[in-house]
């Protein structure tokens, strides 16, 4: 089983200052624990958007190999 979670990242840019970005983490359940297998760290500043994307990916049991394609499609 694979689950997707939104993750929060604090970013500091010299030009614009600090901001909070949200990314997507893919985890696989094996041997009674979850382990990270893929991440796209900076997708959007919209927490709800990334959380909805994580839920859709989990519900559809998206292969982590396709994660970047799904993120790119969601942003376009």
N, C-alpha and C positions, 0 to 999 in steps of 0.2 A: 504494500500500500504506500502511496505517495501523498503527502499533504503539502500545501503551499501556504505560506504565511507572509504577511507584509512585515517588513522590518523598517526601522527608523534609523536614519543616519544624519548626524549633524555635520554640516559642511561649512567651511570657512573659505571664502574667496576674497582675495585682496581687492578686486574691483567693486564687489557688491556687498561684502560683509557676510555674516553668518546666515544660514538658512537650514531648514529641516527638509530632508528628502526622504522619500519612501521607496523601498525596493521590494523585490520578491525573492523569497527563499524557498527552495524545494528541499523537502526532507523525506527520507525513506525509513519505514519501520522495519527493523530487523533485529533479531536477538533481544527482544523486549525493550528496545530503545529507538529513539529517532536520531538519525544522523543526517547532517547537511550533505547534499549531493550537487546542488547548483544554486547560483545566486545571480541576480541582476540587481546591483546595489542602488542605483539612482534612476528611478523611473519617472517620478512625479512628486510635486509638493502637495498633491491632493491625496490625503490619507484615505478617504472613502473610496476613491477611484482604485487605488492599489488593493485595498481590502476586498472590494468586489471582484477584482481580477483574480486574487488569490482564491476566493471562494469558487469561482467558475472553473479555475484550473484544477482544484481539488475535486470538485463534483464530477468533472469530466475525466479525471485521472490522466491528465496531460502527461505525456512523456517529457522528462526534463530536456531531452534533445531538442524539442520543439519550443521550449520556453522563450527564447529570444525572438523567434518568429511571431509568437502570440503577443508578446509585449510590443513589438514593432507594429503589428496590425492594430492593436488596441489604441496606440498613440496616433494613428493616422486617420 
